[in-house]
Amino acid sequence: MGLARRSRGYPQGVALFNRRNAVLGWSVWKLGKRAGKKKAKGAAPSVEGGKPNKSAIAIALAGIAGSLMFWRRRNSSEG
């Protein structure tokens, strides 16, 4: 492969190289998504013995309190 051919652009065999990298990237993405979902599922608070654990209750109450405060401020600024 001479210098003149390289300066014109990519050689002919690059399409196969790119396709192989695309398949490799796609498979890594699929496996990474699967591993991420599994990890997230393991980290999420679960229901133990029929009732949610304390951290799940605290998160839910904090979310409700935050939304009520936001809604209250929004209504008071309109009037």
DSSP file (Angstrom, degrees, kcal/mol; ACC not computed):
  #  RESIDUE AA STRUCTURE BP1 BP2  ACC     N-H-->O    O-->H-N    N-H-->O    O-->H-N    TCO  KAPPA ALPHA  PHI   PSI    X-CA   Y-CA   Z-CA
    1    1 A M              0   0    0      0, 0.0     2,-0.1     0, 0.0     0, 0.0   0.000 360.0 360.0 360.0 116.1    0.0    0.0    0.0
    2    2 A G     >  -     0   0    0      1,-0.1     4,-1.6     4,-0.0     5,-0.1  -0.314 360.0-111.5 -86.1 167.6    1.7    3.1   -1.2
    3    3 A L  H  > S+     0   0    0      1,-0.2     4,-1.7     2,-0.2    -1,-0.1   0.846 115.6  58.0 -66.2 -35.3    1.6    6.6    0.3
    4    4 A A  H  > S+     0   0    0      1,-0.2     4,-0.7     2,-0.2    -1,-0.2   0.888 106.1  48.7 -64.3 -38.9   -0.3    7.9   -2.7
    5    5 A R  H >4 S+     0   0    0      1,-0.2     3,-0.6     2,-0.2     4,-0.5   0.880 109.5  52.5 -69.8 -36.5   -3.1    5.4   -2.2
    6    6 A R  H >< S+     0   0    0     -4,-1.6     3,-0.9     1,-0.2    -1,-0.2   0.844 103.5  57.5 -66.7 -34.1   -3.4    6.3    1.5
    7    7 A S  H 3< S+     0   0    0     -4,-1.7    -1,-0.2     1,-0.2    -2,-0.2   0.705  96.6  63.9 -73.1 -18.7   -3.7   10.0    0.8
    8    8 A R  T << S-     0   0    0     -4,-0.7     2,-0.3    -3,-0.6    -1,-0.2   0.686 118.2 -86.3 -78.7 -17.4   -6.8    9.5   -1.3
    9    9 A G  S <  S-     0   0    0     -3,-0.9    -1,-0.3    -4,-0.5     0, 0.0  -0.976  74.4 -13.3 145.0-159.0   -8.9    8.1    1.5
   10   10 A Y        -     0   0    0     -2,-0.3    -3,-0.0     1,-0.1    -4,-0.0  -0.470  69.0-111.4 -76.7 147.1   -9.6    4.9    3.1
   11   11 A P    >   -     0   0    0      0, 0.0     3,-1.3     0, 0.0     4,-0.2  -0.220  35.0 -98.8 -69.9 170.5   -8.5    1.6    1.5
   12   12 A Q  T >  S+     0   0    0      1,-0.3     3,-0.9     2,-0.1    -2,-0.1   0.833 115.2  61.5 -60.5 -37.4  -11.0   -0.8    0.1
   13   13 A G  T 3> S+     0   0    0      1,-0.2     4,-1.1     2,-0.1     3,-0.3   0.371  75.6  92.1 -78.4   6.4  -11.0   -3.2    3.1
   14   14 A V  H <> S+     0   0    0     -3,-1.3     4,-2.7     1,-0.2    -1,-0.2   0.806  72.6  67.7 -72.9 -28.4  -12.2   -0.7    5.6
   15   15 A A  H <> S+     0   0    0     -3,-0.9     4,-2.2     1,-0.2    -1,-0.2   0.900 102.0  47.0 -59.8 -41.7  -15.9   -1.6    5.2
   16   16 A L  H  > S+     0   0    0     -3,-0.3     4,-2.4     2,-0.2    -1,-0.2   0.902 111.4  51.8 -66.0 -40.5  -15.4   -5.0    6.7
   17   17 A F  H  X S+     0   0    0     -4,-1.1     4,-2.1     1,-0.2    -2,-0.2   0.916 111.4  46.6 -61.3 -44.7  -13.4   -3.5    9.6
   18   18 A N  H  X S+     0   0    0     -4,-2.7     4,-2.3     2,-0.2    -1,-0.2   0.887 111.4  51.3 -66.6 -39.0  -16.2   -1.0   10.3
   19   19 A R  H  X S+     0   0    0     -4,-2.2     4,-2.3    -5,-0.2    -2,-0.2   0.909 109.7  50.1 -64.3 -41.8  -18.9   -3.7   10.2
   20   20 A R  H  X S+     0   0    0     -4,-2.4     4,-2.3     1,-0.2    -2,-0.2   0.917 111.8  47.9 -64.2 -42.3  -17.0   -5.9   12.6
   21   21 A N  H  X S+     0   0    0     -4,-2.1     4,-2.8     1,-0.2    -1,-0.2   0.868 109.6  53.7 -66.2 -35.3  -16.6   -3.0   15.0
   22   22 A A  H  X S+     0   0    0     -4,-2.3     4,-2.5     2,-0.2    -2,-0.2   0.919 110.2  46.2 -65.1 -42.9  -20.2   -2.2   14.7
   23   23 A V  H  X S+     0   0    0     -4,-2.3     4,-2.4     2,-0.2    -2,-0.2   0.909 113.6  49.2 -66.0 -41.6  -21.2   -5.7   15.6
   24   24 A L  H  X S+     0   0    0     -4,-2.3     4,-2.3     2,-0.2    -2,-0.2   0.926 112.8  47.2 -63.2 -44.8  -18.8   -5.7   18.5
   25   25 A G  H  X S+     0   0    0     -4,-2.8     4,-2.3     1,-0.2    -2,-0.2   0.893 111.3  51.6 -63.3 -40.3  -20.1   -2.4   19.8
   26   26 A W  H  X S+     0   0    0     -4,-2.5     4,-2.4     2,-0.2    -2,-0.2   0.919 111.1  47.1 -62.6 -44.2  -23.7   -3.6   19.4
   27   27 A S  H  X S+     0   0    0     -4,-2.4     4,-2.5     2,-0.2     5,-0.2   0.887 111.8  49.9 -67.9 -37.8  -23.0   -6.7   21.4
   28   28 A V  H  X S+     0   0    0     -4,-2.3     4,-2.5     2,-0.2    -1,-0.2   0.905 111.0  50.7 -64.9 -40.0  -21.2   -4.8   24.1
   29   29 A W  H  X S+     0   0    0     -4,-2.3     4,-2.4     2,-0.2    -2,-0.2   0.923 111.1  47.8 -62.2 -45.2  -24.1   -2.4   24.3
   30   30 A K  H  X S+     0   0    0     -4,-2.4     4,-2.1     1,-0.2    -2,-0.2   0.930 114.6  45.2 -62.7 -46.1  -26.6   -5.2   24.7
   31   31 A L  H  X S+     0   0    0     -4,-2.5     4,-2.4     1,-0.2    -1,-0.2   0.885 112.8  51.5 -66.2 -37.7  -24.6   -7.0   27.4
   32   32 A G  H  X S+     0   0    0     -4,-2.5     4,-2.5    -5,-0.2    -1,-0.2   0.890 109.3  50.0 -65.7 -39.5  -24.0   -3.7   29.2
   33   33 A K  H  X S+     0   0    0     -4,-2.4     4,-2.5     2,-0.2    -2,-0.2   0.914 111.1  49.4 -63.7 -42.1  -27.7   -2.9   29.2
   34   34 A R  H  X S+     0   0    0     -4,-2.1     4,-2.1     1,-0.2    -2,-0.2   0.923 112.9  46.3 -63.5 -44.3  -28.5   -6.4   30.5
   35   35 A A  H  X S+     0   0    0     -4,-2.4     4,-2.3     1,-0.2    -1,-0.2   0.893 112.4  51.4 -65.9 -39.5  -25.9   -6.1   33.3
   36   36 A G  H  X S+     0   0    0     -4,-2.5     4,-2.6     2,-0.2    -2,-0.2   0.903 109.7  48.8 -64.6 -41.6  -27.1   -2.5   34.2
   37   37 A K  H  X S+     0   0    0     -4,-2.5     4,-2.3     2,-0.2    -1,-0.2   0.905 111.9  49.6 -63.9 -40.8  -30.7   -3.7   34.4
   38   38 A K  H  X S+     0   0    0     -4,-2.1     4,-1.8    -5,-0.2    -2,-0.2   0.907 112.6  47.1 -64.4 -41.7  -29.7   -6.5   36.6
   39   39 A K  H  X S+     0   0    0     -4,-2.3     4,-1.5     2,-0.2    -2,-0.2   0.904 112.6  49.0 -67.0 -41.9  -27.7   -4.2   38.9
   40   40 A A  H  X S+     0   0    0     -4,-2.6     4,-1.4     1,-0.2    -2,-0.2   0.881 109.4  52.4 -65.6 -38.2  -30.5   -1.7   39.1
   41   41 A K  H  < S+     0   0    0     -4,-2.3    -1,-0.2     1,-0.2    -2,-0.2   0.883 110.3  48.4 -65.5 -37.0  -33.0   -4.4   40.0
   42   42 A G  H  < S+     0   0    0     -4,-1.8    -1,-0.2     1,-0.2    -2,-0.2   0.788 112.2  49.2 -72.0 -27.4  -30.8   -5.6   42.8
   43   43 A A  H  < S+     0   0    0     -4,-1.5    -1,-0.2    -5,-0.1    -2,-0.2   0.681  89.3  98.8 -86.1 -18.9  -30.3   -2.0   44.1
   44   44 A A  S  < S-     0   0    0     -4,-1.4     2,-0.1    -5,-0.1    12,-0.0  -0.404  87.1-101.6 -70.5 143.1  -34.0   -1.1   44.1
   45   45 A P        -     0   0    0      0, 0.0     2,-0.2     0, 0.0    -1,-0.1  -0.418  43.4-151.8 -64.1 137.2  -35.8   -1.4   47.5
   46   46 A S        -     0   0    0     -2,-0.1     7,-1.0    -4,-0.1     2,-0.6  -0.650  19.5-102.8-109.7 166.4  -37.8   -4.5   47.6
   47   47 A V  E     -A   52   0A   0     -2,-0.2     2,-0.6     5,-0.2     3,-0.1  -0.795  38.1-166.1 -89.6 120.1  -41.0   -5.5   49.4
   48   48 A E  E >   -A   51   0A   0      3,-1.4     3,-1.3    -2,-0.6     0, 0.0  -0.935  66.3 -12.6-113.8 120.4  -40.1   -7.7   52.4
   49   49 A G  T 3  S-     0   0    0     -2,-0.6    -1,-0.2     1,-0.3    -2,-0.0   0.779 126.9 -53.4  66.6  28.1  -42.8   -9.7   54.2
   50   50 A G  T 3  S+     0   0    0      1,-0.1    -1,-0.3    -3,-0.1    -3,-0.0   0.277 124.2  76.0  93.5 -11.8  -45.7   -7.9   52.6
   51   51 A K  E <  S-A   48   0A   0     -3,-1.3    -3,-1.4    -5,-0.0    -1,-0.1  -0.987  84.0-105.2-133.5 147.1  -44.7   -4.3   53.4
   52   52 A P  E     -A   47   0A   0      0, 0.0    -5,-0.2     0, 0.0     5,-0.0  -0.245  42.2-101.7 -67.2 154.7  -42.0   -2.1   51.8
   53   53 A N     >  -     0   0    0     -7,-1.0     4,-1.6     1,-0.1     3,-0.4  -0.199  36.2 -99.9 -73.0 170.7  -38.8   -1.4   53.7
   54   54 A K  H  > S+     0   0    0      1,-0.2     4,-2.5     2,-0.2     5,-0.2   0.829 118.8  55.7 -64.6 -35.4  -38.2    1.9   55.6
   55   55 A S  H  > S+     0   0    0      1,-0.2     4,-2.3     2,-0.2    -1,-0.2   0.886 106.7  50.8 -67.6 -35.5  -36.0    3.5   52.9
   56   56 A A  H  > S+     0   0    0     -3,-0.4     4,-2.1     2,-0.2    -1,-0.2   0.893 111.4  48.4 -66.4 -38.7  -38.8    3.0   50.3
   57   57 A I  H  X S+     0   0    0     -4,-1.6     4,-2.5     2,-0.2    -2,-0.2   0.922 111.5  49.8 -65.8 -43.9  -41.3    4.6   52.6
   58   58 A A  H  X S+     0   0    0     -4,-2.5     4,-2.4     1,-0.2    -2,-0.2   0.902 111.0  49.2 -63.3 -41.3  -39.0    7.6   53.4
   59   59 A I  H  X S+     0   0    0     -4,-2.3     4,-2.2     2,-0.2    -1,-0.2   0.908 111.6  49.2 -64.1 -42.0  -38.3    8.2   49.7
   60   60 A A  H  X S+     0   0    0     -4,-2.1     4,-2.2     2,-0.2    -2,-0.2   0.917 112.4  47.4 -64.4 -43.5  -42.1    8.1   48.9
   61   61 A L  H  X S+     0   0    0     -4,-2.5     4,-2.7     1,-0.2    -2,-0.2   0.903 111.3  50.9 -65.9 -40.3  -42.9   10.5   51.7
   62   62 A A  H  X S+     0   0    0     -4,-2.4     4,-2.4     1,-0.2    -1,-0.2   0.898 110.5  50.0 -63.5 -39.7  -40.1   12.9   50.7
   63   63 A G  H  X S+     0   0    0     -4,-2.2     4,-2.2     2,-0.2    -2,-0.2   0.905 112.0  47.0 -64.3 -42.0  -41.4   12.8   47.1
   64   64 A I  H  X S+     0   0    0     -4,-2.2     4,-2.3     2,-0.2    -2,-0.2   0.928 112.9  49.1 -65.0 -45.0  -44.9   13.6   48.2
   65   65 A A  H  X S+     0   0    0     -4,-2.7     4,-2.3     1,-0.2    -2,-0.2   0.911 111.7  49.5 -62.4 -42.6  -43.8   16.4   50.5
   66   66 A G  H  X S+     0   0    0     -4,-2.4     4,-2.2     1,-0.2    -1,-0.2   0.908 111.3  48.1 -63.8 -42.3  -41.6   17.9   47.7
   67   67 A S  H  X S+     0   0    0     -4,-2.2     4,-2.4     2,-0.2    -1,-0.2   0.875 111.2  51.0 -68.2 -35.7  -44.4   17.9   45.2
   68   68 A L  H  X S+     0   0    0     -4,-2.3     4,-2.6     2,-0.2    -2,-0.2   0.912 110.5  48.8 -66.9 -41.1  -46.9   19.4   47.6
   69   69 A M  H  X S+     0   0    0     -4,-2.3     4,-2.4     2,-0.2     5,-0.2   0.914 112.8  48.1 -63.7 -41.8  -44.5   22.2   48.4
   70   70 A F  H  X S+     0   0    0     -4,-2.2     4,-2.1     1,-0.2    -2,-0.2   0.928 113.5  46.9 -63.1 -45.3  -43.9   22.9   44.7
   71   71 A W  H  X S+     0   0    0     -4,-2.4     4,-2.0     1,-0.2    -2,-0.2   0.890 112.0  50.9 -64.5 -40.3  -47.6   22.9   44.0
   72   72 A R  H  X S+     0   0    0     -4,-2.6     4,-2.1     2,-0.2    -1,-0.2   0.915 111.7  46.6 -65.4 -44.3  -48.4   25.2   47.0
   73   73 A R  H  X S+     0   0    0     -4,-2.4     4,-1.6     1,-0.2    -1,-0.2   0.887 111.3  52.5 -64.7 -38.0  -45.7   27.7   45.9
   74   74 A R  H  X S+     0   0    0     -4,-2.1     4,-0.8    -5,-0.2    -1,-0.2   0.893 110.9  46.6 -66.7 -39.4  -47.0   27.6   42.3
   75   75 A N  H  X S+     0   0    0     -4,-2.0     4,-0.9     1,-0.2     3,-0.3   0.868 110.9  51.9 -71.1 -35.9  -50.6   28.3   43.4
   76   76 A S  H  < S+     0   0    0     -4,-2.1    -1,-0.2     1,-0.2    -2,-0.2   0.812 106.8  53.3 -72.7 -28.1  -49.6   31.2   45.8
   77   77 A S  H  < S+     0   0    0     -4,-1.6    -1,-0.2     1,-0.2    -2,-0.2   0.713 102.3  59.7 -79.1 -19.0  -47.6   33.0   43.0
   78   78 A E  H  <        0   0    0     -4,-0.8    -1,-0.2    -3,-0.3    -2,-0.2   0.823 360.0 360.0 -75.3 -30.8  -50.5   33.0   40.6
   79   79 A G     <        0   0    0     -4,-0.9    -1,-0.2    -3,-0.2    -2,-0.2   0.455 360.0 360.0 -83.8 360.0  -52.8   34.9   42.9
